[in-house]
Amino acid sequence: MKMINKEGKVFNKINILDLLFVAAIAFLIFLSVIKIMGKDLDDISLDSQIRTIEAEVSVVMDKGYLDTIRIGDRLGETKQHLDAYVESVEIEPVKVTNVDSDGNPVVSVDPLKEKAKVVFKATIPFESNSYKLGKQELRQGKIIFLESDFYRYFAQIESIKVVD
């Protein structure tokens, strides 16, 4: 007994094209369920552990904008809250190095910019040897979005340490 006969039927029961059509529909339904649940394919296939981390990031902006960052702000991503909260905020002036008329370096304060050092604590998944804050991967030196209901800033990760 052949698997596919001359009429294109598998085991003399169902047409091969019908079988492929049913498989394609089942795959589309699977992808739709994943999309509705708000997950990615790698979220389903990878084994992840939950860890609590403390990360320090720095944000450089024009003066006055960084006053919106407050201790206790809940961080999020694209209108979705994450289990991450701002622990501390320290705003300091931005120092720049210029050259004077004699060619000597002179350190001065930029009158238009300020820098915030923000420490946040997050309980996030650790999968494939990386930490994920929403869809963003956290690595030292990487630029991420620091986002809450009131702001969305580019921030550079200065350090990450595991708390638990």
Salt bridges, closest charged atoms under 4 A:
ASP40 OD2 - LYS135 NZ 3.29
GLU54 OE1 - LYS161 NZ 3.66
GLU56 OE2 - LYS117 NZ 3.97
ASP62 OD1 - LYS113 NZ 3.25
GLU137 OE2 - ARG139 NE 3.48
GLU147 OE1 - ARG152 NE 3.27
ASP149 OD1 - HIS81 NE2 3.20
